[in-house]
């Protein structure tokens, strides 16, 4: 059973990860033994992205989202009409 | 002074005799995340590449790249990240990055009924336009369920081709 993001990461990150898992085939792995959770792109050639574990600055979130987009992730969701 | 997002990308040499152990790389990447927390750091690490993004306050992008490179190299060494060749370094001003991040990456697509609605025609007329008007945009996708067009292409066609007033053919005939 694949991992789902929970309270181990901040809410802003959880929302993005849930969208990537549910609609784009990305995977999420909770940290085992003190490391950082990992977000795995649907493209296996792309390296997993670490997920911050504590609420961080807006700049950290921005850097993280830019990394997701660079690795083929779509965010934000297309607006509904 | 502005904030810049500085990203460095490395790749394992193609002739590397021994690929890096995934376990070693994972613990080094976790340590790198800890070390770069004060720089808004984000680390991606696989068995043949690692990338780091940090935020740096600097007077311009060139200085941001220089300072960012130094920070990433210093902490990369401390965390025992593999010293692979750097294949890309870039700095983006934070407000520019934020604006880019806010734009959806997927283009907005419309199906036949939506495209017909934008043009104010029936679906049947839309198919006629698509088949007979060389200026009509090609669909982005042709699925078994139907065609999908870029919304922006249909809207551009609507504003270009379907101007109010008498159709051009009628004007030509009258002249």
HADDOCK unambig.tbl for C-alpha pairs under 7 A between the chains (distance, minus, plus):
assign (segid A and resid 35 and name CA) (segid B and resid 30 and name CA) 5.71 0.50 0.50
assign (segid A and resid 36 and name CA) (segid B and resid 30 and name CA) 6.01 0.50 0.50
assign (segid A and resid 47 and name CA) (segid B and resid 44 and name CA) 5.71 0.50 0.50
assign (segid A and resid 47 and name CA) (segid B and resid 45 and name CA) 5.17 0.50 0.50
assign (segid A and resid 47 and name CA) (segid B and resid 46 and name CA) 4.45 0.50 0.50
assign (segid A and resid 47 and name CA) (segid B and resid 49 and name CA) 6.83 0.50 0.50
assign (segid A and resid 48 and name CA) (segid B and resid 44 and name CA) 5.41 0.50 0.50
assign (segid A and resid 48 and name CA) (segid B and resid 45 and name CA) 5.85 0.50 0.50
assign (segid A and resid 48 and name CA) (segid B and resid 46 and name CA) 6.28 0.50 0.50
assign (segid A and resid 49 and name CA) (segid B and resid 43 and name CA) 6.12 0.50 0.50
assign (segid A and resid 49 and name CA) (segid B and resid 44 and name CA) 4.18 0.50 0.50
assign (segid A and resid 49 and name CA) (segid B and resid 45 and name CA) 6.79 0.50 0.50
assign (segid A and resid 50 and name CA) (segid B and resid 42 and name CA) 6.61 0.50 0.50
assign (segid A and resid 50 and name CA) (segid B and resid 43 and name CA) 5.67 0.50 0.50
assign (segid A and resid 50 and name CA) (segid B and resid 44 and name CA) 5.90 0.50 0.50
assign (segid A and resid 57 and name CA) (segid B and resid 40 and name CA) 6.97 0.50 0.50
assign (segid A and resid 59 and name CA) (segid B and resid 40 and name CA) 6.21 0.50 0.50
assign (segid A and resid 60 and name CA) (segid B and resid 40 and name CA) 4.38 0.50 0.50
assign (segid A and resid 60 and name CA) (segid B and resid 41 and name CA) 6.44 0.50 0.50
assign (segid A and resid 62 and name CA) (segid B and resid 98 and name CA) 6.42 0.50 0.50
assign (segid A and resid 63 and name CA) (segid B and resid 5 and name CA) 6.85 0.50 0.50
assign (segid A and resid 63 and name CA) (segid B and resid 42 and name CA) 6.69 0.50 0.50
assign (segid A and resid 63 and name CA) (segid B and resid 53 and name CA) 6.31 0.50 0.50
assign (segid A and resid 64 and name CA) (segid B and resid 42 and name CA) 6.03 0.50 0.50
assign (segid A and resid 65 and name CA) (segid B and resid 101 and name CA) 6.88 0.50 0.50
assign (segid A and resid 66 and name CA) (segid B and resid 101 and name CA) 6.33 0.50 0.50
assign (segid A and resid 74 and name CA) (segid B and resid 105 and name CA) 5.47 0.50 0.50
assign (segid A and resid 74 and name CA) (segid B and resid 106 and name CA) 6.56 0.50 0.50
assign (segid A and resid 75 and name CA) (segid B and resid 104 and name CA) 5.99 0.50 0.50
assign (segid A and resid 75 and name CA) (segid B and resid 105 and name CA) 6.44 0.50 0.50
assign (segid A and resid 76 and name CA) (segid B and resid 102 and name CA) 6.54 0.50 0.50
assign (segid A and resid 76 and name CA) (segid B and resid 103 and name CA) 6.97 0.50 0.50
assign (segid A and resid 76 and name CA) (segid B and resid 104 and name CA) 5.20 0.50 0.50
assign (segid A and resid 77 and name CA) (segid B and resid 104 and name CA) 6.32 0.50 0.50
assign (segid A and resid 78 and name CA) (segid B and resid 104 and name CA) 5.79 0.50 0.50
assign (segid A and resid 78 and name CA) (segid B and resid 106 and name CA) 6.68 0.50 0.50
